[in-house]
Amino acid sequence: MTTTPTLPAAARAFVIAADADANMTCRQMAILALVAEHPGLSNGPIADALDIQKPVVTRAADRLVLLGLLLRVQDDEDRRKVRLTVTAAGRRLLREMHPGA
């Protein structure tokens, strides 16, 4: 019996976003998958993890918020920071795109 290897969530995001029905860019999907694995991330750590600039994260997150897939939550300790969390719709999308995960 062989086991099927699985891709890390960040890599799966690129495959998922390539689906024409997803209506998202690969970058947006990567951000969604990253935040799903690490709820409460702010733009800086996301930008570092994906090797992109913070304003790029902000624009992608704007789109994900408009799609109802991410929420922005102001940090309790540092009001300048905004933390991102995946909505129920975002989690559902990730499950639908990769049911075995």
C-alpha positions in Angstrom: 0.0 0.0 0.0 1.4 3.4 -1.0 0.5 6.7 0.6 -0.2 9.7 -1.5 2.0 12.6 -0.8 0.3 15.9 0.1 1.5 19.4 -0.8 2.0 22.0 1.9 -0.9 24.5 2.1 1.1 27.3 0.5 1.9 25.1 -2.5 -1.7 23.9 -2.8 -2.7 27.5 -2.9 -1.1 27.9 -6.3 -2.8 24.9 -7.7 -6.2 26.0 -6.3 -5.9 29.6 -7.6 -5.1 28.3 -11.1 -8.6 26.9 -11.2 -10.7 29.3 -13.4 -13.6 29.0 -11.0 -11.6 30.3 -8.0 -11.7 33.9 -9.3 -8.5 34.6 -7.3 -4.9 35.1 -8.0 -2.2 32.7 -6.9 -0.9 35.3 -4.5 -4.4 35.8 -2.9 -4.8 32.1 -2.5 -1.3 31.8 -1.0 -2.2 34.5 1.5 -5.5 32.8 2.4 -3.8 29.5 2.9 -1.1 31.0 5.0 -3.5 32.9 7.2 -5.6 29.7 7.6 -2.6 27.9 9.0 -1.5 30.9 11.1 -4.5 32.9 12.2 -3.8 36.4 13.3 -0.9 37.1 11.1 -0.2 40.8 10.2 1.1 42.0 6.8 4.8 42.0 7.8 5.1 38.2 8.5 3.0 37.4 5.5 5.2 39.6 3.3 8.3 37.9 4.7 6.9 34.4 4.3 5.9 35.0 0.6 8.9 37.2 -0.2 6.7 40.1 -1.3 6.3 43.7 -0.3 3.8 44.8 2.5 1.7 46.9 0.1 1.2 43.9 -2.1 -0.1 42.0 0.9 -2.5 44.9 1.7 -3.9 45.0 -1.8 -4.4 41.2 -1.9 -6.0 41.2 1.5 -8.3 44.0 0.4 -9.6 41.8 -2.3 -10.0 38.8 0.0 -11.9 40.9 2.5 -14.2 42.1 -0.3 -14.8 38.5 -1.3 -15.7 37.7 2.3 -12.8 35.3 2.8 -10.7 37.3 5.3 -11.4 39.5 8.2 -9.2 42.3 9.5 -9.0 42.6 13.3 -7.3 45.5 15.0 -4.6 44.3 17.4 -5.5 44.9 21.1 -2.0 45.8 22.2 -0.8 47.8 19.1 -3.7 49.6 17.5 -1.5 50.3 14.4 -1.3 46.6 13.6 -4.1 44.7 11.9 -4.4 41.0 12.2 -5.9 38.8 9.5 -8.2 35.8 10.1 -10.0 33.5 7.7 -13.8 33.6 7.7 -16.0 30.6 7.6 -16.4 31.2 3.9 -12.6 31.2 3.4 -12.2 28.0 5.3 -15.1 26.4 3.3 -13.4 27.5 0.0 -10.1 25.9 1.1 -11.9 22.7 2.1 -13.8 22.6 -1.2 -10.7 23.1 -3.2 -8.7 20.5 -1.3 -11.2 18.1 0.4 -8.6 15.9 1.9 -6.8 18.6 3.8 
